[in-house]
Amino acid sequence: MSNPAGGTAIERYYRFHARIYDATRWSFLFGRTAILEEVARTGCRPRRILEVGCGTGKNLVNLARQFPEAEIAGLDLSSAMLERAAEKTAPLGSRMRLVQKAYDAPLGEAVPFDLVLFSYALSMFNPGYDTAIAAAAGDLAPGGSVAVVDFHDTAVPPFARWMGINHVRMEGQLRPPLLAQFEPQVDRMRLAYAGVWRYWLFVGRKPADG
């Protein structure tokens, strides 16, 4: 998960956290498996998938398992995180490729993607989440799907401040631009830790004439 603009601080952050990411994030990054199940339930059967902010590759492996015929690309700004992802995804061979870059514009590939996934990435794109959402719309085929699982908001100010120190903004800022750009198929809030915060599961379809 990396900020598409002004990435220096994020790169330093993940250069350290890449070593401990998988061992520590399981306790509060909820819904990472559930979002893939939600995508499948919508009837989406993607042949080409892009995960933006793929981090250490946890969801890349899960995507390959969920959609065994799909070609998958994982994008991240952090070279340290991509090194971990490369280790995890090596058995997938030519089905998988990793891209190190900021997601500040569509990749513009000759064959568009059928699914773009953001898993706890957009809330760290500050600034830049709206640019990344627009880029996803540009990279998707008409009728393709965007899937998002991320922090939504919190009513506990000390928690919000602590998350801000960790480069996460959770002020409900992601939902409006996604609803404006995509036709919602899944739009669901869930509570975490008895309501300390809410996280959000969203699957939206790019209009067929988009």
PLY file of the C-alpha trace (Angstrom):
ply
format ascii 1.0
element vertex 210
property float x
property float y
property float z
element edge 209
property int vertex1
property int vertex2
end_header
0.00 0.00 0.00
1.67 3.15 -1.12
0.81 6.77 -1.71
0.82 7.68 -5.41
2.01 11.21 -4.74
4.95 12.34 -2.60
5.95 8.79 -1.79
9.18 9.44 0.11
7.68 9.16 3.61
5.61 6.14 2.62
8.60 4.41 1.09
10.59 4.91 4.29
7.64 3.68 6.34
7.31 0.48 4.34
11.03 -0.13 4.07
10.81 -0.90 7.79
7.29 -2.36 7.96
7.77 -4.81 5.07
9.65 -7.05 7.51
6.81 -7.21 10.04
3.75 -6.44 7.91
2.21 -9.90 7.65
2.87 -10.69 11.31
1.17 -7.53 12.58
-1.61 -6.44 10.20
-3.85 -9.51 10.58
-5.24 -8.05 13.82
-6.91 -5.02 12.23
-6.99 -5.31 8.42
-10.33 -7.07 8.36
-12.25 -8.14 5.27
-9.34 -8.84 2.92
-10.66 -12.33 2.16
-14.30 -11.26 2.35
-13.90 -8.70 -0.44
-12.77 -11.40 -2.86
-15.78 -13.52 -1.92
-18.03 -10.51 -2.52
-16.51 -10.01 -5.98
-17.20 -13.64 -6.86
-20.78 -13.36 -5.60
-21.46 -10.47 -7.99
-20.76 -12.84 -10.88
-17.49 -11.17 -11.86
-15.18 -13.69 -13.54
-12.13 -11.60 -14.39
-9.53 -12.68 -16.91
-7.19 -9.78 -16.11
-6.80 -8.38 -12.58
-4.85 -5.44 -11.18
-4.26 -5.02 -7.46
-3.14 -1.50 -6.55
-1.08 -1.27 -3.37
-0.47 -5.02 -3.38
2.05 -4.82 -0.52
3.57 -8.16 0.43
1.28 -10.07 -1.93
-1.22 -11.68 0.45
-4.17 -10.86 -1.78
-2.27 -11.66 -4.96
-2.05 -15.28 -3.83
-5.71 -15.25 -2.77
-6.74 -13.73 -6.09
-4.89 -16.46 -7.97
-6.71 -19.07 -5.91
-10.14 -17.43 -6.26
-9.77 -16.83 -10.00
-7.50 -19.61 -11.28
-7.66 -18.62 -14.96
-6.86 -14.94 -14.47
-3.68 -13.07 -15.27
-2.76 -10.86 -12.33
-0.69 -7.70 -11.94
0.34 -6.31 -8.57
1.36 -2.66 -8.32
3.09 -0.91 -5.42
5.43 2.02 -4.90
7.52 0.23 -2.26
10.36 -1.93 -3.54
10.68 -3.53 -0.10
7.06 -4.68 -0.15
7.38 -5.96 -3.71
10.39 -8.04 -2.76
8.18 -9.88 -0.26
5.39 -10.17 -2.84
7.81 -11.68 -5.36
8.72 -14.43 -2.90
5.05 -15.28 -2.31
3.99 -15.22 -5.94
6.98 -16.95 -7.55
5.10 -20.28 -7.86
2.47 -18.57 -10.02
4.95 -18.09 -12.84
3.82 -16.17 -15.90
0.32 -15.60 -14.51
1.78 -12.98 -12.20
3.73 -9.78 -12.74
4.72 -7.02 -10.35
4.99 -3.33 -11.16
6.77 -0.71 -9.07
5.27 2.72 -9.67
2.87 5.31 -8.36
-0.73 4.83 -9.45
-1.29 8.40 -10.54
-2.56 7.61 -14.04
-4.04 4.60 -15.85
-1.50 2.00 -16.90
-3.09 2.22 -20.33
-2.47 -1.35 -21.39
-3.66 -2.61 -24.74
-6.04 -5.07 -23.04
-7.96 -3.46 -20.16
-8.49 -5.07 -16.77
-11.71 -6.76 -15.70
-11.09 -6.16 -11.98
-9.10 -3.55 -10.06
-8.66 -4.23 -6.34
-7.70 -1.77 -3.60
-7.19 -3.53 -0.27
-6.41 -1.05 2.51
-4.60 1.16 0.02
-6.79 4.15 -0.85
-7.01 5.46 2.74
-3.22 5.93 2.60
-3.26 7.92 -0.65
-3.26 11.42 0.83
-3.29 13.25 -1.47
-4.14 11.07 -4.41
-7.06 8.74 -3.62
-9.31 10.52 -6.12
-6.57 10.31 -8.77
-6.20 6.58 -8.14
-9.97 6.02 -8.40
-10.01 7.85 -11.74
-7.02 5.79 -12.89
-8.87 2.58 -12.05
-11.84 3.70 -14.11
-9.47 4.34 -17.00
-7.85 0.91 -16.68
-11.10 -1.05 -16.49
-12.96 -2.52 -19.43
-16.58 -1.36 -19.79
-18.58 -3.47 -17.36
-15.45 -4.25 -15.33
-15.43 -4.09 -11.54
-13.55 -2.16 -8.88
-13.33 -3.73 -5.41
-12.36 -1.85 -2.25
-11.92 -2.90 1.36
-10.63 -0.14 3.60
-11.02 1.89 6.75
-14.07 4.14 6.62
-14.34 6.23 9.78
-14.01 6.33 13.57
-15.76 8.20 16.38
-12.67 7.88 18.62
-10.39 10.92 18.10
-7.26 9.38 19.71
-7.55 6.40 17.36
-7.94 8.72 14.36
-4.80 10.62 15.43
-2.84 7.38 15.85
-3.93 6.19 12.42
-2.90 9.53 10.96
0.61 9.00 12.33
0.56 5.75 10.33
-0.43 7.65 7.15
-4.08 6.53 7.23
-6.95 8.98 6.77
-10.35 7.65 7.82
-12.93 10.40 7.41
-15.34 8.64 5.06
-13.64 10.33 2.10
-13.50 7.29 -0.20
-17.17 6.45 -0.58
-18.46 9.56 -2.45
-16.02 9.44 -5.41
-16.43 5.69 -5.79
-20.22 5.95 -5.80
-19.98 8.76 -8.33
-17.76 6.73 -10.68
-19.15 3.18 -10.38
-22.50 1.43 -10.15
-22.53 -0.11 -6.64
-23.09 -3.84 -6.32
-21.78 -4.22 -2.77
-21.77 -1.27 -0.35
-21.44 -2.52 3.20
-20.08 -1.12 6.48
-18.83 -3.34 9.28
-17.81 -2.54 12.84
-14.40 -3.40 14.22
-13.46 -3.80 17.89
-16.94 -3.01 19.23
-17.25 0.11 17.12
-13.84 1.74 17.54
-13.89 2.10 13.77
-15.84 1.03 10.71
-14.40 -0.60 7.65
-16.05 -0.70 4.26
-16.57 -3.32 1.57
-17.41 -1.99 -1.87
-17.75 -3.56 -5.29
-18.76 -1.31 -8.14
-19.18 -1.82 -11.86
-17.93 0.54 -14.54
-20.87 1.46 -16.76
-20.94 -0.51 -19.98
-20.91 2.74 -21.94
-18.14 4.22 -19.77
0 1
1 2
2 3
3 4
4 5
5 6
6 7
7 8
8 9
9 10
10 11
11 12
12 13
13 14
14 15
15 16
16 17
17 18
18 19
19 20
20 21
21 22
22 23
23 24
24 25
25 26
26 27
27 28
28 29
29 30
30 31
31 32
32 33
33 34
34 35
35 36
36 37
37 38
38 39
39 40
40 41
41 42
42 43
43 44
44 45
45 46
46 47
47 48
48 49
49 50
50 51
51 52
52 53
53 54
54 55
55 56
56 57
57 58
58 59
59 60
60 61
61 62
62 63
63 64
64 65
65 66
66 67
67 68
68 69
69 70
70 71
71 72
72 73
73 74
74 75
75 76
76 77
77 78
78 79
79 80
80 81
81 82
82 83
83 84
84 85
85 86
86 87
87 88
88 89
89 90
90 91
91 92
92 93
93 94
94 95
95 96
96 97
97 98
98 99
99 100
100 101
101 102
102 103
103 104
104 105
105 106
106 107
107 108
108 109
109 110
110 111
111 112
112 113
113 114
114 115
115 116
116 117
117 118
118 119
119 120
120 121
121 122
122 123
123 124
124 125
125 126
126 127
127 128
128 129
129 130
130 131
131 132
132 133
133 134
134 135
135 136
136 137
137 138
138 139
139 140
140 141
141 142
142 143
143 144
144 145
145 146
146 147
147 148
148 149
149 150
150 151
151 152
152 153
153 154
154 155
155 156
156 157
157 158
158 159
159 160
160 161
161 162
162 163
163 164
164 165
165 166
166 167
167 168
168 169
169 170
170 171
171 172
172 173
173 174
174 175
175 176
176 177
177 178
178 179
179 180
180 181
181 182
182 183
183 184
184 185
185 186
186 187
187 188
188 189
189 190
190 191
191 192
192 193
193 194
194 195
195 196
196 197
197 198
198 199
199 200
200 201
201 202
202 203
203 204
204 205
205 206
206 207
207 208
208 209
